[in-house]
Amino acid sequence: MNTQNEIKKEIWIGLAHVKPKQGNDALQGAKGAFAPILSMATDVNSFISTATSFLNAHGFEVIEMEDVQIFEERCRDADVDEELMTLAQNLSETDPVQIDIFQSYIDE
């Protein structure tokens, strides 16, 4: 019998508002962008921490994380794009974060 409490990881989704850090030209000169991001997490705080660390490591400053919820709930409550479904299926312990297409903006 397993006496340890195992914390179940679930797929979470949120909308990341990011700005590129100095030297990051991924947005080709845009001031910032929004992008859906998915991650395996145990709760909202671990999702935000994991997603923020991922984005920071890829040269982005996270301004805000919006509309964070369990992906299964999003699927139940709204129509979910096929691309997001594919990204969710690609999540794993070795690849715990997936990000969709950046929607960039030029002006603040």
Residue pairs with C-beta under 8 A, 6 or more apart in sequence:
7 42
8 42
9 40
9 41
9 42
10 40
10 41
10 42
10 70
10 71
10 72
11 38
11 39
11 40
11 70
11 71
11 72
11 88
11 91
12 38
12 39
12 40
12 41
12 44
12 47
12 68
12 69
12 70
12 71
13 36
13 37
13 38
13 67
13 68
13 69
13 70
13 71
13 74
13 84
13 88
14 36
14 37
14 47
14 48
14 51
14 65
14 66
14 67
14 68
14 69
15 34
15 35
15 36
15 37
15 65
15 66
15 67
16 34
16 35
16 36
16 37
16 51
16 55
16 60
16 62
16 64
16 65
16 99
17 32
17 33
17 34
17 62
17 63
17 64
17 65
17 66
18 32
18 33
18 34
18 35
18 55
18 60
18 61
18 62
18 63
18 102
19 31
19 32
19 60
19 61
19 63
20 26
20 27
20 30
20 32
20 59
20 60
20 61
21 59
21 60
21 61
23 59
24 58
24 59
24 60
26 58
26 59
26 60
26 102
27 33
27 102
27 104
28 104
29 106
30 104
30 105
30 106
31 104
31 105
31 106
31 107
31 108
32 63
32 104
32 105
32 108
33 102
33 103
33 104
33 105
34 102
34 103
34 105
35 99
35 100
35 101
35 102
35 103
36 84
36 99
36 100
37 51
37 54
37 55
37 97
37 98
37 99
37 100
38 71
38 84
38 87
38 88
38 91
38 97
38 98
38 99
38 100
39 47
39 50
39 51
39 54
39 91
39 96
39 97
39 98
40 50
40 91
40 92
40 93
40 96
41 47
41 50
44 68
47 68
48 65
48 68
50 96
50 97
51 62
51 65
51 97
52 62
52 65
54 97
54 99
55 62
55 99
56 62
71 88
74 80
75 85
81 100
83 100
83 101
84 100
87 98
87 99
87 100
88 98
90 98
91 97
91 98
